[in-house]
Amino acid sequence: MREIETGNRPSARKRKARGKRRPPDQLRGRLRPHDPFELIRWLALSQPDPRKALAELVQNSLDASATRVRVTRRRERKTPCLFILDNGEGIIPELDRPAALKYIATHIGHSRKRSLSPQERLTLMTQGQYGIGLLGFWSLGEILEVRTAMPGQRAHRLVLHRDRPDYHIEPLRGRLGLDETWTEIVVVGLHREAQTALIGRRAADYLASELRGQLLARSVDLIVEDRMSRGRAQKVIQVRPPRFLGERLEGIGPLEIPGYPPVRFEIYLAGEPHESDGEPRGLALYSTGTLVAESFHDLAGLGLDRAPWIDARLSGIVDFPALRVAPGSRRGVVVDEAAGAFAQALRMIEPILIGVLDAIERRRSEEIDRSLIRDLQRAFRDFHRHRPSYTMLPVANPGRTGSGAGGESKTGEGSESAAEGVGASTDEATSETPSAVRAQQPELLPPGPLDRVKLTPTPLYVECRGQRGARARALDATDCRVEDEVEYCWSIDGPIGTLIHDGLPPERVILAAGDVEAKGRLTVVARSEGREARAETEVEVLAEIPAGRGSEGIPEPKLVHHPGAPWRSRMEDGQWEVNTGHRDFRAVVDRPALKLRYLAMLFAKEIVVRSHQDPRLAPALEQLVEVTAYADRRFSARGRGRKKRPENR
């Protein structure tokens, strides 16, 4: 009796199934489209840009490892057509041609590249993953032909029609059966809008920008041929990646992200953009060398639409191969785990990039200020000879005969310090140097390659039959000393003397002056790791160099920041000071031409006050400078308006 009861007892699996039995009011199933071709239609219409559709077709050729790709726009039987011919590995090379073409036609939305990892995509430089690239032909024309040939097989073609669900495959007639591999995409019946967008030069420029990383990483010959253009329009165009303008920021990246390929940076600083530049500059986002976002303004979903990534002074690319893009338009980024890791990594290096930008801008500002002061000194160089009734301003000792080998005199060091200090907007402005910024993040921003060489002192004065030392320093783009081995080559121009190198390090030299007064130039060329930088300074051999502060001439102004003070310039303890906090100075700080005129007016004011020794003149001359500076700015603004007016018309 016990055995019968045991045999009739439900099994454990059945008892478990009874426990999970769904209530009668619940249904389960799989999603499926009501009309599959209607879904295909919406996917095809999600690509509205014919240029992007062309880039997708060229991208397929690059993914097939093609070394030659030719894009041709021509008429065939009076119908405008687009041809894309490549010598890649072919369409699914392991299958027969009819089977390979049938696979493409019956597997819309499925790509054999989808299974590749981000690292494999980076290694193979492969972008496609959705299997809908061919559908972009809807924005180009009416009919798509996919022609393919493999050695030992007869060439075949697949024909698709816009807004029709059927396809047909047939042998390709009228083509020689050469023993070679090639694939040709033909779009028949180009739309009028697509014809305009795919004019030879426009198409070539778009492909060069869209596929910039792909073209740089591959050895591929991409040519656009336009046989429909008339007149003098260029018919055959070699597609070359565009060059970015400005100064490249060296030493940034690659940035490692755990579990993903590294982020690659190519960033350039080109200065403030102008309205005449056309399209605004900015950083673009790429994935495996293909453009996915033209500006970081489009990345608000990741919180990256902020400085420094949207700084208009910057241009270049940020490339992260693990990003996923929208399947149809191939623009924008899918916000997923990889995109989140990318955004977090960029947030970590934002302070470093901002520090590098500040350091470079500070160095540029200092160089501009030095140049303006040299221009001011040249303008007034002979003023005291032609106008001897005026008294010039006191200047520090411009130089003195070196006291020993190398010219390491106090005056020499002072001259170097003065040269380095010119251009600071405030007394505290240079407290954080580029070296300090580098020290904060030594691993991410190591010293970069040679960018420029700094020569001190400048200018160089030496007495007849005397000696004077000079020194060169090799610097990278952020003013950090280059750590690589540097070779220095010194030379002089003019009858100013000879150079002494014995017993000195290569970055130092001694100038032994001649017996007579003369002028010339001292030049140094630095070479390191295939890079070269050059610097030069004016040299003047004088019969006698006055000592102390008793000499007069054109001094370098000391720039001090006193925003609340009414004075624009003054003489303080024998030093000419210029107030960078005054509103008139701030109005011209970014306009070198007006800034030079402003400094010249201040210098003229100080000469007049010093020559007449009448302090009552100072307020009137200050007002004269105020009125003249205002007029200069107004004249400059009207001049810019006249230049823009014809363009606005």
C-alpha positions in Angstrom: 0.0 0.0 0.0 2.9 2.4 0.8 4.5 1.6 -2.6 1.3 2.5 -4.4 1.0 5.8 -2.6 4.7 6.6 -3.4 4.2 5.8 -7.1 1.1 8.1 -7.4 2.8 11.1 -5.7 3.6 14.0 -8.1 7.3 14.4 -9.0 9.3 17.3 -7.6 9.5 19.0 -11.1 5.7 18.8 -11.4 5.2 20.3 -8.0 7.6 23.1 -8.8 5.7 23.8 -12.1 2.4 23.9 -10.3 3.9 26.5 -7.9 5.0 28.7 -10.8 1.8 28.4 -12.8 0.9 31.8 -14.3 -2.5 33.3 -13.5 -5.0 33.0 -16.3 -5.0 36.8 -16.9 -1.2 37.0 -17.8 0.2 36.5 -21.3 3.8 36.1 -22.4 5.4 36.1 -25.9 8.1 37.6 -28.2 8.0 41.0 -29.9 7.7 41.0 -33.6 6.9 43.7 -36.2 3.5 43.8 -37.7 5.1 44.5 -41.1 8.8 43.7 -41.3 9.3 45.9 -44.5 7.6 48.8 -42.7 10.3 48.6 -40.1 13.0 48.4 -42.8 11.4 51.5 -44.4 11.8 53.5 -41.1 15.3 52.4 -40.7 16.2 53.5 -44.2 14.5 56.9 -43.7 16.4 57.5 -40.5 19.5 58.4 -42.6 18.5 61.8 -44.1 22.0 63.0 -45.1 23.2 61.7 -48.5 26.8 62.6 -47.7 26.7 60.4 -44.6 25.1 57.6 -46.7 28.1 57.9 -49.1 30.5 57.7 -46.1 28.8 54.5 -44.9 29.3 52.9 -48.3 33.0 53.9 -48.3 33.3 52.7 -44.7 32.2 49.3 -45.9 35.0 49.3 -48.4 37.5 50.3 -45.7 36.2 47.6 -43.3 36.9 45.1 -46.2 40.6 46.1 -46.0 40.5 47.8 -49.4 43.7 49.6 -50.5 42.0 51.4 -53.5 38.6 53.0 -53.4 37.3 55.1 -56.2 34.0 57.1 -56.0 32.7 58.2 -59.3 29.7 60.4 -60.1 28.7 60.1 -63.8 25.7 59.6 -66.1 25.0 56.2 -67.5 22.3 56.1 -70.3 21.5 59.7 -69.4 20.8 58.7 -65.7 22.9 60.2 -62.9 24.6 57.4 -61.1 27.1 57.0 -58.2 29.8 54.2 -58.4 32.0 53.0 -55.5 34.6 50.5 -56.6 37.1 48.9 -54.2 39.6 46.0 -54.2 38.8 44.7 -50.7 38.5 41.2 -49.6 35.0 41.0 -51.0 31.5 40.3 -49.7 31.5 37.2 -47.4 34.5 35.7 -49.3 33.9 32.1 -48.0 30.5 31.9 -49.8 29.6 31.6 -53.4 28.5 34.9 -55.0 24.8 34.2 -55.2 24.7 32.9 -51.6 26.7 35.9 -50.3 24.4 38.3 -52.0 21.3 36.5 -50.7 22.7 36.6 -47.2 22.9 40.4 -47.4 19.4 40.8 -48.8 17.8 38.5 -46.2 19.8 39.6 -43.1 18.9 43.3 -42.9 19.7 44.5 -39.3 22.3 41.7 -38.7 26.0 42.4 -39.1 28.8 39.8 -39.0 30.9 42.5 -37.3 28.6 42.8 -34.3 30.5 40.1 -32.4 33.8 42.1 -32.5 34.9 43.5 -29.1 35.9 47.2 -28.9 39.6 46.1 -28.8 39.2 44.0 -31.9 37.4 46.9 -33.6 40.3 49.2 -32.7 42.8 46.6 -34.1 40.9 46.1 -37.3 39.7 49.7 -37.6 36.2 48.3 -38.2 33.2 50.6 -37.6 30.1 48.8 -38.9 27.9 46.7 -36.6 24.3 47.2 -37.4 23.9 45.7 -40.9 21.8 48.6 -42.3 24.5 50.6 -44.0 23.2 49.7 -47.5 19.7 51.1 -46.6 21.3 54.6 -46.7 20.9 54.5 -50.5 17.3 55.6 -50.1 18.6 59.1 -49.4 20.9 58.9 -52.5 18.8 57.4 -55.4 16.2 54.9 -56.6 18.1 51.7 -57.2 21.0 50.0 -55.5 23.2 47.5 -57.3 25.8 45.4 -55.4 28.3 43.9 -57.8 30.8 41.4 -56.6 33.5 39.2 -58.1 35.9 36.6 -56.7 38.6 34.6 -58.4 37.2 31.5 -60.0 33.6 32.6 -59.7 31.3 34.4 -62.1 30.5 38.0 -61.1 26.9 38.5 -59.8 24.8 41.5 -58.8 22.1 42.2 -56.2 19.5 44.7 -57.2 17.4 46.6 -54.6 14.7 49.2 -55.3 13.8 52.1 -53.1 10.5 51.5 -51.2 10.1 48.0 -52.5 10.5 44.8 -50.5 11.7 42.5 -53.3 15.2 41.9 -54.6 16.8 39.8 -57.4 20.2 38.3 -58.0 21.6 37.5 -61.4 24.9 37.0 -63.1 26.6 40.3 -64.2 26.7 40.5 -67.9 29.0 42.7 -70.0 31.9 42.5 -67.6 35.2 40.6 -68.3 35.7 37.6 -66.1 39.1 38.7 -64.8 40.7 36.6 -62.1 40.5 39.3 -59.4 38.5 40.4 -56.4 36.4 43.5 -56.5 33.2 45.0 -55.2 31.2 47.8 -56.8 28.2 49.6 -55.3 26.1 51.5 -57.9 23.3 53.9 -57.0 21.1 54.6 -60.0 18.9 57.6 -60.4 20.5 60.0 -58.0 18.0 62.5 -56.4 18.5 66.1 -57.3 19.3 67.1 -53.7 21.9 64.2 -53.6 23.5 65.4 -56.8 24.1 68.8 -55.3 25.5 67.4 -52.0 27.9 65.0 -53.9 29.6 67.5 -56.1 33.3 66.3 -56.4 34.9 68.8 -54.0 32.1 68.7 -51.5 32.1 64.9 -51.3 35.9 64.7 -51.0 36.0 67.3 -48.2 33.2 65.5 -46.3 34.8 62.1 -46.6 38.2 63.6 -45.5 36.6 64.9 -42.3 34.2 62.1 -41.7 36.7 59.3 -42.1 39.8 61.2 -41.0 41.0 58.7 -38.4 40.4 55.8 -40.8 42.4 57.4 -43.6 45.3 58.2 -41.3 45.4 54.7 -39.9 45.2 52.8 -43.2 47.2 52.7 -46.3 44.4 53.5 -48.7 44.1 55.4 -51.9 40.7 57.1 -51.9 39.8 59.1 -55.0 36.6 61.0 -55.9 36.0 61.5 -59.6 33.2 63.8 -60.8 32.4 63.4 -64.5 29.2 65.5 -64.2 30.9 68.7 -63.2 31.3 71.3 -65.9 33.7 74.2 -66.6 36.9 74.5 -64.5 35.6 72.5 -61.5 38.1 69.9 -60.4 37.2 66.5 -61.8 39.6 64.1 -60.0 40.3 64.7 -56.3 42.6 62.8 -54.0 40.9 62.5 -50.6 43.4 63.5 -47.8 42.7 64.0 -44.1 42.5 67.7 -43.2 45.1 69.3 -41.1 44.2 71.2 -38.0 45.4 74.8 -37.5 47.2 76.0 -34.4 49.6 74.7 -31.9 49.2 71.0 -30.9 49.0 70.3 -27.2 51.6 67.6 -26.7 51.7 65.1 -23.9 47.9 64.7 -23.4 46.9 61.0 -23.6 46.4 58.3 -24.4 44.0 58.0 -21.5 43.6 54.4 -20.2 40.1 53.3 -19.2 39.9 49.8 -17.4 38.2 47.3 -19.6 38.1 49.5 -22.7 40.5 50.7 -25.4 42.3 53.9 -24.5 41.0 57.4 -25.4 43.2 59.1 -28.0 43.6 62.9 -28.1 44.7 65.2 -30.9 44.0 68.7 -29.7 45.2 72.0 -31.1 45.1 75.5 -29.7 44.4 78.0 -32.5 43.5 81.2 -30.7 40.2 83.1 -30.5 37.9 82.4 -33.6 36.7 85.3 -35.7 33.4 85.6 -37.6 35.2 85.5 -40.9 36.5 82.0 -40.1 33.1 80.5 -41.2 32.1 77.4 -39.3 33.1 77.5 -35.6 36.0 75.4 -34.5 35.8 72.9 -31.7 36.7 69.4 -30.6 35.0 66.6 -32.5 34.3 63.1 -31.1 35.3 60.0 -33.1 34.9 56.3 -32.7 37.6 54.1 -34.3 38.5 56.9 -36.6 34.9 57.8 -37.7 33.1 61.0 -36.8 30.2 60.5 -34.4 29.7 64.0 -33.0 30.8 67.2 -34.7 30.9 69.1 -31.4 30.8 68.3 -27.7 27.7 70.6 -27.6 25.9 67.4 -28.9 27.0 65.4 -25.8 24.7 67.0 -23.3 23.4 63.5 -22.4 26.9 62.7 -21.0 27.3 66.1 -19.3 30.3 67.0 -21.5 28.8 70.1 -23.1 31.0 72.4 -21.0 34.5 73.8 -20.9 37.2 72.9 -21.8 35.6 70.5 -24.3 33.5 73.2 -26.0 36.2 75.9 -25.9 36.1 77.7 -29.3 39.9 78.1 -29.2 40.4 74.4 -29.5 40.2 72.1 -32.5 41.0 68.5 -33.1 39.6 65.1 -32.2 38.9 62.8 -29.2 38.6 59.2 -30.3 37.1 56.4 -28.1 36.6 53.1 -30.0 34.1 51.6 -27.5 31.3 54.2 -28.2 28.1 53.1 -29.8 26.3 55.4 -32.1 22.7 55.7 -33.3 22.1 53.0 -36.0 20.3 55.1 -38.6 21.9 58.6 -38.6 25.2 57.4 -37.1 25.3 60.6 -35.1 25.3 61.0 -31.4 26.3 58.5 -28.7 24.3 55.8 -27.1 24.4 56.4 -23.3 25.5 53.1 -22.0 28.2 51.8 -19.6 31.1 52.5 -22.0 29.9 56.0 -22.6 29.6 56.6 -18.8 33.1 55.4 -18.3 34.3 57.7 -21.1 32.6 60.7 -19.6 34.0 60.0 -16.1 37.5 59.7 -17.5 37.2 63.0 -19.2 36.0 64.7 -16.1 39.1 63.6 -14.3 41.5 65.2 -16.7 39.5 68.5 -17.2 41.6 70.4 -14.6 44.8 69.2 -16.2 43.7 70.4 -19.7 42.5 73.7 -18.3 45.9 74.2 -16.6 47.8 73.4 -19.8 45.6 75.9 -21.7 46.2 78.6 -19.1 49.9 78.0 -19.2 50.1 78.3 -23.0 47.8 81.4 -23.1 50.0 83.0 -20.4 53.1 82.3 -22.4 51.5 83.6 -25.5 50.4 86.8 -23.8 54.0 87.3 -22.4 55.4 86.8 -25.9 53.0 89.3 -27.4 53.9 91.8 -24.6 57.6 91.3 -25.2 57.0 91.9 -28.9 55.0 95.1 -28.3 57.7 96.4 -26.0 60.4 95.8 -28.6 58.3 97.6 -31.2 57.9 100.5 -28.8 61.6 100.6 -28.2 62.3 100.5 -32.0 59.8 103.3 -32.6 61.5 105.7 -30.1 65.1 104.5 -30.6 66.3 107.6 -32.3 63.8 110.0 -30.8 66.4 111.6 -28.4 68.7 112.4 -31.3 66.1 114.1 -33.4 64.4 115.8 -30.4 67.2 116.5 -27.9 65.0 118.9 -25.9 63.1 116.0 -24.4 64.4 114.0 -21.5 64.0 110.2 -21.8 63.1 107.9 -19.0 65.6 106.2 -16.7 66.5 102.7 -17.6 68.3 99.9 -15.8 71.8 99.0 -16.9 71.2 97.1 -20.2 74.3 95.1 -19.8 77.9 94.9 -18.5 81.0 93.2 -19.4 81.0 89.6 -18.1 83.2 89.1 -15.1 84.2 85.6 -15.9 83.8 82.6 -18.1 80.2 82.4 -19.3 79.4 85.9 -18.3 77.7 85.0 -15.0 77.5 88.6 -13.8 74.7 90.0 -11.7 73.6 92.2 -14.5 73.3 89.2 -16.8 71.1 87.3 -14.4 69.0 90.4 -13.9 68.5 90.9 -17.5 67.3 87.3 -17.9 64.9 87.8 -15.0 63.6 91.0 -16.4 63.0 89.4 -19.8 61.1 86.6 -18.2 59.0 88.9 -16.1 57.8 91.2 -18.9 54.2 90.5 -19.9 52.7 89.4 -16.6 49.3 91.0 -16.1 49.7 91.1 -12.4 52.5 90.7 -9.9 50.9 87.4 -8.8 50.0 86.2 -12.3 53.0 84.1 -12.8 52.9 82.3 -9.4 51.7 79.1 -11.0 54.0 78.3 -13.8 53.5 75.6 -16.5 56.2 73.5 -14.6 54.0 73.7 -11.5 51.0 72.4 -13.5 53.1 69.6 -14.9 54.3 68.7 -11.4 50.7 68.2 -10.3 50.2 65.4 -12.8 53.6 64.0 -13.8 52.2 60.7 -15.2 49.6 62.1 -17.5 51.6 65.1 -18.7 55.3 64.1 -19.0 57.6 66.7 -20.5 56.8 66.9 -24.2 59.1 67.2 -27.3 61.0 70.3 -28.4 58.7 73.1 -29.3 60.8 76.3 -28.9 64.1 77.6 -27.6 64.5 80.6 -25.3 67.6 82.8 -25.6 68.7 85.1 -22.8 69.6 87.9 -22.3 67.7 89.7 -25.1 68.8 92.2 -26.4 72.5 91.7 -25.7 74.8 94.6 -25.0 78.6 94.3 -24.7 81.4 96.8 -24.5 84.2 96.9 -27.2 86.8 94.2 -26.5 84.6 92.8 -23.7 82.8 89.5 -23.2 79.2 88.7 -22.6 77.6 85.3 -21.9 74.3 84.0 -23.4 72.2 80.9 -22.6 69.6 78.9 -24.5 66.9 76.7 -23.0 65.0 74.1 -24.9 61.3 74.1 -23.9 58.2 72.1 -24.8 54.8 73.5 -25.7 54.0 74.3 -22.1 57.3 76.0 -21.3 58.7 72.9 -19.5 62.3 72.1 -20.0 62.9 69.3 -22.5 64.4 66.2 -21.0 65.6 64.6 -24.2 69.1 65.2 -25.5 69.3 68.5 -27.3 71.9 69.7 -29.7 72.7 73.5 -29.9 74.2 75.3 -32.9 75.4 78.9 -32.3 76.1 81.5 -34.9 76.5 85.3 -35.3 75.6 87.7 -38.1 77.6 90.9 -38.4 81.0 92.2 -37.4 80.3 92.0 -33.7 83.1 89.6 -32.6 83.6 85.8 -32.1 82.0 83.0 -30.1 83.8 81.1 -27.4 82.6 77.5 -26.6 85.6 76.0 -24.7 84.8 74.6 -21.3 81.1 75.6 -21.5 78.0 73.3 -21.7 76.4 73.2 -25.1 73.5 75.5 -24.1 75.9 78.4 -23.1 78.2 80.6 -25.2 80.4 83.6 -24.7 80.5 86.5 -27.2 83.9 88.2 -27.4 83.3 91.7 -28.8 85.4 93.4 -31.4 87.3 96.7 -31.2 84.7 98.9 -32.8 81.0 99.6 -32.2 78.8 97.4 -34.3 75.4 95.8 -34.5 74.5 92.2 -35.4 72.5 89.2 -34.3 73.2 86.1 -32.2 71.3 83.0 -33.3 70.9 79.5 -31.7 69.3 76.5 -33.3 68.2 73.6 -31.1 67.6 70.1 -32.4 66.1 67.1 -30.6 64.3 63.9 -31.8 63.9 65.2 -35.3 62.5 68.5 -34.2 64.1 71.9 -34.7 63.6 75.3 -33.0 65.3 78.6 -33.6 65.8 81.8 -31.6 67.8 85.0 -32.2 68.5 88.3 -30.4 69.9 91.6 -31.4 73.5 92.3 -30.3 75.0 95.8 -30.0 78.7 96.5 -29.3 79.0 99.8 -27.5 82.1 101.9 -26.7 80.9 102.2 -23.1 77.9 100.9 -21.1 76.9 103.3 -18.3 76.6 101.8 -14.9 73.7 102.1 -12.4 70.3 103.7 -13.1 71.7 107.1 -14.3 71.3 106.2 -18.0 68.2 107.3 -20.0 66.3 105.6 -22.8 63.2 103.5 -23.4 62.7 101.2 -20.4 60.6 98.1 -20.2 57.4 99.0 -18.3 56.6 97.2 -15.1 53.0 95.9 -15.4 51.1 96.2 -12.2 47.5 95.5 -11.5 45.6 98.3 -9.6 41.9 98.2 -10.8 40.7 101.0 -8.5 43.5 103.4 -9.2 42.8 106.3 -11.6 46.3 106.5 -13.0 47.3 104.8 -16.2 51.0 105.0 -15.9 53.5 106.6 -13.5 57.1 106.8 -12.5 57.7 105.1 -9.1 61.2 104.9 -7.6 62.8 105.4 -11.0 60.6 102.6 -12.6 58.0 103.2 -15.3 54.8 101.4 -14.2 51.8 100.7 -16.3 48.4 100.0 -14.6 47.0 96.8 -16.2 43.8 97.1 -14.1 42.7 100.4 -15.7 39.7 100.1 -17.9 41.5 101.6 -20.9 44.2 98.9 -20.7 41.6 96.2 -20.3 39.8 97.4 -23.4 42.9 96.8 -25.6 44.5 93.9 -23.8 43.5 91.5 -26.6 44.1 93.9 -29.5 47.9 94.2 -30.1 47.8 97.1 -32.5 45.7 99.3 -30.1 47.7 98.1 -27.2 51.0 99.3 -28.8 49.4 102.7 -29.5 48.2 102.9 -26.0 51.7 102.2 -24.6 53.2 104.7 -27.0 50.8 107.4 -25.7 51.7 106.6 -22.1 55.4 106.7 -22.9 54.9 110.1 -24.6 53.0 111.4 -21.6 55.8 110.4 -19.2 58.5 112.0 -21.5 56.6 115.3 -21.5 56.1 115.3 -17.8 59.7 114.4 -17.1 61.0 117.0 -19.6 59.0 119.9 -18.2 59.3 118.9 -14.5 55.8 120.4 -14.0 53.5 118.1 -12.1 50.5 120.2 -13.1 50.8 118.8 -16.6 50.1 115.2 -15.5 46.3 115.5 -15.1 45.8 117.2 -18.5 48.0 114.6 -20.2 46.1 111.8 -18.5 42.9 113.3 -20.0 44.6 113.6 -23.4 45.5 109.9 -23.3 41.9 109.0 -22.2 40.3 110.9 -25.2 42.9 109.6 -27.7 42.5 106.0 -26.5 38.7 106.3 -26.8 39.0 107.7 -30.3 41.4 104.9 -31.3 38.9 102.2 -30.2 36.0 103.9 -32.0 38.0 104.2 -35.3 39.1 100.6 -35.0 35.5 99.5 -34.5 34.3 101.5 -37.5 37.0 99.9 -39.6 36.0 96.4 -38.7 32.3 97.3 -39.5 33.3 98.5 -43.0 35.1 95.2 -43.7 32.1 93.2 -42.7 29.5 95.3 -44.5 30.0 93.8 -48.0 29.7 90.3 -46.7 26.5 91.2 -44.8 25.0 92.5 -48.0 
